Amino acid sequence: MVELSVRLGALELRNPVMTASGTYGHGLEMCHFTPPELLGALVSKTVTLAPRPGNPTPRICETQLGLLNSIGLENKGIESYLEHTLPEVEKADTVIVTNAGGESIEEYREMARILDGQGAVDAIELNLSCPNIQGGALPFSTDPAKAAEVVAAAREATSKPLFAKLSPNVAHIARMARAVEEAGADAITAVNTLLGLSVDWRRRKPGLGTVHGGYSGPAIKPVALHCAWACARAVEIPVIGCGGISTAEDALEFLVAGCAAVQLGTACFADPALPGRLVAELHELLRREGIASVGDLIGTLRDGREENLEARSGNGEERPKGIPVR
């Protein structure tokens, strides 16, 4: 047998496979494709204080290698979530993560306060990085100080584990990661969608009603992998990798790069049964490789630059400053 359980701070997941917010409903909608008990965790669609109608249509645009979306955090609000959704999700035999959104620090604080009293919620994922609200301004995911304010406010309002979901649309994601860690985040989700644009040149119109939107799918995996790796090197808290994952091989790449778990998103639209099947594929891959525990792979990436520096330092050559050797 291969041990697939992993830890995200105080939480123990039976395996490292999680769903990504906004791609799997609130979780139980897909239970006839993948029973929840097969997964490490279910992550809800983003919930906000007040109901949101979402953005104008069209909201989804298919591209050659993925999707552009501009849903705009459409949801029925926290009251409806607590009254109708959470009682059903509570039946799932897995870790439940509620993704919370907001447009102000006070909204995030209030969401954390309300969810703190819900026993069915095991952790709160703060959506700091949706590109489809406020005109794509990304106010809380491009400024480390503002991101830290949100996390600190939520930290004051709840004792539950807090995950900070970061954006790839920044110059230095490691700075963002350190900022939210210092503010009290228990884990980091890396990453949300890339800003993208689709154009119908014949009609002279964009593919989305909001012109630009969030790009996801297989093409963003190298970007997401780099972001997750950079975060894992920058912080001590766990990192959850997300972006372009559609196979067990993809998932293992993120784990080797330093992630403690992964989230599946866009690939689930085409194959809702993928999350459960991927768990079985992970087990089989590790068994064939003779790896007894998935935890043995986490953070084992061998950085060629650092190996070269080790070799050079062993030969009496001076190691360049500013590049650590671990």
N, C-alpha and C positions, 0 to 999 in steps of 0.2 A: 504493500500500500504506500501511496505517496501522500505526505502531509501537505494539505493545501491551505490550512488556516493561516491567517495573518493578523497583525495587530495594527490598529489605527489609534495610537494613544491608549485611552482607557477602553476602547472598543475592540472586541475580538470578532473577526469575520470568519465564517467557515471556509471561505476561499476569497481570492482577490478580485473577483468579478462583480462589478457594480453596474447598474444602469445609469445613464447620464440624464440630467434634468432636461425636460422638454421633449424627450424622444421616446418615452415609454409610458406616457400618461402618468397617473399617480401610482402605477404598479400593478394593480389587480386587473386592469383592462386586458393585460396580456397573459393572465395566469393559465389560460388554456393552451398557450404556446410554450411558456416556460413557468413551471410551478415555482413560486417565490422561494421555497425551501432549498432550491438548487443553487441560489445565488448568495453572494457575500452580503449584498445590500441592495435595497431599492431606493432610488432617489426620486423624489416627487418632481412634478412640473413646478415651476416657480409660482409661489403663492405671495400675494401682496395684501396690504391692509384692506384696501377698497377693491371692489370688482373693477376689472379693466376690460374694455371691449376689444383691445388689440389694435393693430395697424390696419390701414386700408388695404384691400386686395389689389393685385395678387400678392400673396404672402410667401409663396414658395416658388422657386424657379430652379429647375434641374439644369445642371451644367454637364460638361463631358466627364468630370471626375468627382462629382459631388453635388451638393445642394446649396443654394442661397436661400436663406429664410429671413423673414421680417414679421414674425408673429406679433411681437410687441407685448409679450408677457400676458396674453389673454388668459384671464382666470376669473373665478366667481368671488374671490376675496377670502379673507381668513375666516369669517364667520361661517360661510358655506363649507369651507374645508373642514372646520372642526365639527360641524353638525352632520355633514353627509359623507365626506370622504374618509376622514381619519378613522371613524368607527369600523369601516370596511377594511382599510389598510392594516388596522391593528391585528386582524386575523392572520396576516402573513407571518409565516415562521422564518423571519429573517430580520436583519437590522434595517430600521426605517430611518431614512434621512429626509427631512423636509427642507426643500430649497426655498429660501426667503429672499424676496426682492423689495426694493424701495427706491424712492427718489430723493430722500433726505436722510440725514443721520437719525433724526427722531423716528422716522418710519422703521428703519432697521432696528432701533432700540425697542420699539413697541412690539415688533414682530418677535424679537427674541424673548421679550417678557411674556407674551401670550403663549408661545410655544414651550416656554420653560415649565409651565404647569401641565403639560400633556405627557402622560406616562407612555403613550404609544410612540412618541418621537424619541429616537435614540440619539440623534445628532441634528444639528442645523447647519445647512450649507448656505453661506451668504453669497448671493449672486451679485458680485461687485462689477460684473464685466459684460452684461448684455449690451450688444451694440445697437439694439433695435428700439431703444427708448431715448428720449431727449435728443433726437436727431443724431444719434451715434456719438454724442459728446463724451461718453465714458468718464464721467467726472470722478468716480471712485476707483477706477482701475488704471489710471495713468499718472496719478499723483500719490506717491507713497504716504505722504502726511494725511491726505484725505482718506485713503484706504485704512490707515491705522486708526483714524477717528471712528470710522464705522465699526471696525472690529472691537475697539475699546468700549464703545457704547453698548454693543451687543454683549460683550463680556461682562459688563456690569449688571446686565439684565438677566443673565442665565448662567446656570452651572453646567448646562449640557455641553458636550463637545461641539466646537465651532470649526467648520471648514470654510476657508476663504477661497472662492472660485475666481481665479485671475484671468486677465486678458492677455492674448499674445500680441496685441496691438500696442506694444510699448518698446522703447529702446533697450531698457535694462530690467528684465523681469526679476532678476535676482534681488534688486533693490526693493521691489514690491513685496517679494517673498519675505525678506528680512523685516520689513516694516510691519506686516500683518502678524508675523511670529512674535515680534516684540510687543505688539498690542494685545496679544492673548489668544491668537488662533491656535487650535490644536492640530490642524492639518491644512494642507493646501491642495486645491484641485487645479491642475494645470493641463489644459487650458480651455477657455471658451472659444467661440468662433472667431475667425479672421474677418475683417471688413472686406467686402467684395462687391462687385458690380457686374451685372449682365445687361447687354444691349441687343435689342432687335433692330438691326440696321435698316431693314426694309420698312418697318413701321416708325423708325426714328424714336423708339420708346425704350425705357429701361424694363428689365424683366420683373421688377418688383414695384409695388405701389409707392414705396418709400425711397425709390431710386437705388440706394445701397442697402446691404443687409449682411447677415453673418454667413460666412462660407465655411462649410464643413464637409467631411468625407475623406476618402483615401489620400487625396492630394495634399492635405495639410499635415499628414503624419510626421514628415521630417521636421516641420516647424514645431509641432506639438512636442515631439520627442526631445528636441533641443531645449525647449522651454522647461519641460519637466526635469531634464538633466540639470539645467542651470539652477532651478529651484532646489533640487535635492542636494546640490553641492553647497548652497548658500545657507540652508537652515538645518536645524536639528529635528524639527517636527516632521511627521510623515508627509509624503507627497503622493497624491492620487493622479495618475496619468490619464489624459483624455484628449482624443483628437485623432481621427483616422484609423482607429483600431477596428479590424474586421476579422482577424484570425487569431488563433492561439499564439502563433509566432509573433504577431504584432504585440500582443499582450506581454510576452516574455521579454521583448526588446525594452519595453518601458520598465519592467521590473529590474532588469539588469542595469538600466540607466539610473536606478535609484528609487523608483516608485514602490510604495508598499501595496498598492492596489491600482486597478484601472477601471475606467468607466467606458461603457459601450454606448454609442449614440446613433449617428446617421445610419450605420449598417443595419440597425434594428428596423428601420423603415422597410427595407427590402426583405428582411428575414427576421421576424419577431421571435423566432425560436432560437436565434443565434446565441443569446446569453447562456442558456442552459447547455446547449451543445458545446460551447466554447469551454465550459468548465470541464466537461469530459475529455475534450481534446487536450487541455492543459495537463490533466492527469496522465493521459497516455504518452504525451511527449516527454514529460519528466520521467516516467517509468522507463521508457526506451533509452533515455540518456543516463539512467542509473542515478538520478537525483532524488534523494529521499524526502526532501522538503523544499517547497517553493521559496521558503525564507532563505535558503542557502544561496539563491540567485540574486536577491535584492541588493543593489548597489555594488555589483561585482564588475562593472565595466572597467576594463583596463585601458587607461588613457595613454595612447601612444606617445603623446608629448611628454607626459610625466615619466614614462619608462625611458625615453631618450635622455631626459634630464638626470634620472637616476644613474644611468650608464655613464654620462659625461662627468657627473660629480664623483663617481667612483674612480674615474681616470685622472682625478686631480683638477679637472676643469671647473671654473666657477659657474655656479648655477645662476641663470638670469633672474634678476629681481622681479617680484610681482607675480611669479607663477609658482604656486605652492606645489609641493610634492607630498602626497599622502601615502 
